Amino acid sequence: MNVVLVRNIATIVLFLAGFGIIIGYLFHSPKATGLGAISGNATVFRARKPLDAFLDRVVAWSAVFFALSSFVLAILRQS
């Protein structure tokens, strides 16, 4: 494959992964809300929302793609 093409693809993946991490964290519901946050018992008996579980996966996979594309770009920079 052409080095320029791989570099462009890795840059696009890096941008999208960074965007996914930011959006994933912004859309998370707050962990401690209301008066229960004072004592730390706000989310003890509450089950996790499916949206939060999905956003956790989005952030985790975005972080993996971010790290891999950063690694690829670092290697291509040396050559």
Phi and psi in degrees as GROMACS dihedral restraints (atoms count N, CA, C in turn):
[ dihedral_restraints ]
;  ai    aj    ak    al  type     phi  dphi    fc
    3     4     5     6     1   -71.2    20    10
    4     5     6     7     1   137.9    20    10
    6     7     8     9     1   -65.1    20    10
    7     8     9    10     1   -37.7    20    10
    9    10    11    12     1   -65.7    20    10
   10    11    12    13     1   -40.0    20    10
   12    13    14    15     1   -65.1    20    10
   13    14    15    16     1   -43.6    20    10
   15    16    17    18     1   -64.7    20    10
   16    17    18    19     1   -40.4    20    10
   18    19    20    21     1   -63.9    20    10
   19    20    21    22     1   -41.4    20    10
   21    22    23    24     1   -66.0    20    10
   22    23    24    25     1   -41.8    20    10
   24    25    26    27     1   -64.9    20    10
   25    26    27    28     1   -43.8    20    10
   27    28    29    30     1   -64.3    20    10
   28    29    30    31     1   -35.6    20    10
   30    31    32    33     1   -67.2    20    10
   31    32    33    34     1   -41.7    20    10
   33    34    35    36     1   -65.0    20    10
   34    35    36    37     1   -42.9    20    10
   36    37    38    39     1   -63.9    20    10
   37    38    39    40     1   -39.5    20    10
   39    40    41    42     1   -61.9    20    10
   40    41    42    43     1   -44.3    20    10
   42    43    44    45     1   -63.6    20    10
   43    44    45    46     1   -46.9    20    10
   45    46    47    48     1   -66.3    20    10
   46    47    48    49     1   -36.6    20    10
   48    49    50    51     1   -67.7    20    10
   49    50    51    52     1   -41.6    20    10
   51    52    53    54     1   -62.6    20    10
   52    53    54    55     1   -41.5    20    10
   54    55    56    57     1   -63.2    20    10
   55    56    57    58     1   -40.1    20    10
   57    58    59    60     1   -64.3    20    10
   58    59    60    61     1   -38.4    20    10
   60    61    62    63     1   -64.9    20    10
   61    62    63    64     1   -46.3    20    10
   63    64    65    66     1   -63.8    20    10
   64    65    66    67     1   -48.7    20    10
   66    67    68    69     1   -65.4    20    10
   67    68    69    70     1   -39.3    20    10
   69    70    71    72     1   -60.1    20    10
   70    71    72    73     1   -41.8    20    10
   72    73    74    75     1   -74.1    20    10
   73    74    75    76     1   -34.0    20    10
   75    76    77    78     1   -68.3    20    10
   76    77    78    79     1   -32.9    20    10
   78    79    80    81     1   -87.8    20    10
   79    80    81    82     1    -3.0    20    10
   81    82    83    84     1   -64.5    20    10
   82    83    84    85     1   143.4    20    10
   84    85    86    87     1   -78.4    20    10
   85    86    87    88     1   148.4    20    10
   87    88    89    90     1   -61.1    20    10
   88    89    90    91     1   141.9    20    10
   90    91    92    93     1   -77.8    20    10
   91    92    93    94     1   -35.3    20    10
   93    94    95    96     1  -126.0    20    10
   94    95    96    97     1   110.0    20    10
   96    97    98    99     1  -130.0    20    10
   97    98    99   100     1   154.6    20    10
   99   100   101   102     1    78.1    20    10
  100   101   102   103     1  -165.7    20    10
  102   103   104   105     1   -72.8    20    10
  103   104   105   106     1   -19.7    20    10
  105   106   107   108     1   -67.6    20    10
  106   107   108   109     1   -17.0    20    10
  108   109   110   111     1   -70.4    20    10
  109   110   111   112     1   -22.6    20    10
  111   112   113   114     1   -66.3    20    10
  112   113   114   115     1   -44.6    20    10
  114   115   116   117     1   -92.3    20    10
  115   116   117   118     1    -6.6    20    10
  117   118   119   120     1    87.2    20    10
  118   119   120   121     1     8.1    20    10
  120   121   122   123     1  -105.5    20    10
  121   122   123   124     1    27.6    20    10
  123   124   125   126     1   -70.7    20    10
  124   125   126   127     1   -35.7    20    10
  126   127   128   129     1  -120.5    20    10
  127   128   129   130     1    22.3    20    10
  129   130   131   132     1   -69.4    20    10
  130   131   132   133     1   -45.7    20    10
  132   133   134   135     1  -102.3    20    10
  133   134   135   136     1     7.2    20    10
  135   136   137   138     1   -97.9    20    10
  136   137   138   139     1   134.7    20    10
  138   139   140   141     1   -77.2    20    10
  139   140   141   142     1   155.2    20    10
  141   142   143   144     1   -70.8    20    10
  142   143   144   145     1   143.4    20    10
  144   145   146   147     1   -78.8    20    10
  145   146   147   148     1   146.8    20    10
  147   148   149   150     1   -61.1    20    10
  148   149   150   151     1   -32.6    20    10
  150   151   152   153     1   -64.9    20    10
  151   152   153   154     1   -39.5    20    10
  153   154   155   156     1   -65.8    20    10
  154   155   156   157     1   -38.2    20    10
  156   157   158   159     1   -65.0    20    10
  157   158   159   160     1   -40.9    20    10
  159   160   161   162     1   -64.4    20    10
  160   161   162   163     1   -43.4    20    10
  162   163   164   165     1   -65.9    20    10
  163   164   165   166     1   -33.5    20    10
  165   166   167   168     1   -61.1    20    10
  166   167   168   169     1   -42.7    20    10
  168   169   170   171     1   -66.7    20    10
  169   170   171   172     1   -40.2    20    10
  171   172   173   174     1   -61.4    20    10
  172   173   174   175     1   -44.9    20    10
  174   175   176   177     1   -66.2    20    10
  175   176   177   178     1   -41.3    20    10
  177   178   179   180     1   -64.4    20    10
  178   179   180   181     1   -46.9    20    10
  180   181   182   183     1   -68.0    20    10
  181   182   183   184     1   -35.6    20    10
  183   184   185   186     1   -63.5    20    10
  184   185   186   187     1   -39.2    20    10
  186   187   188   189     1   -65.1    20    10
  187   188   189   190     1   -38.8    20    10
  189   190   191   192     1   -63.9    20    10
  190   191   192   193     1   -47.7    20    10
  192   193   194   195     1   -65.1    20    10
  193   194   195   196     1   -35.5    20    10
  195   196   197   198     1   -63.0    20    10
  196   197   198   199     1   -45.7    20    10
  198   199   200   201     1   -66.0    20    10
  199   200   201   202     1   -43.4    20    10
  201   202   203   204     1   -65.4    20    10
  202   203   204   205     1   -44.0    20    10
  204   205   206   207     1   -69.4    20    10
  205   206   207   208     1   -33.0    20    10
  207   208   209   210     1   -64.6    20    10
  208   209   210   211     1   -40.1    20    10
  210   211   212   213     1   -63.6    20    10
  211   212   213   214     1   -44.3    20    10
  213   214   215   216     1   -63.2    20    10
  214   215   216   217     1   -43.6    20    10
  216   217   218   219     1   -65.6    20    10
  217   218   219   220     1   -35.2    20    10
  219   220   221   222     1   -66.9    20    10
  220   221   222   223     1   -38.9    20    10
  222   223   224   225     1   -68.8    20    10
  223   224   225   226     1   -42.1    20    10
  225   226   227   228     1   -69.8    20    10
  226   227   228   229     1   -24.0    20    10
  228   229   230   231     1   -69.3    20    10
  229   230   231   232     1   -33.6    20    10
  231   232   233   234     1   -73.2    20    10
  232   233   234   235     1   -26.0    20    10
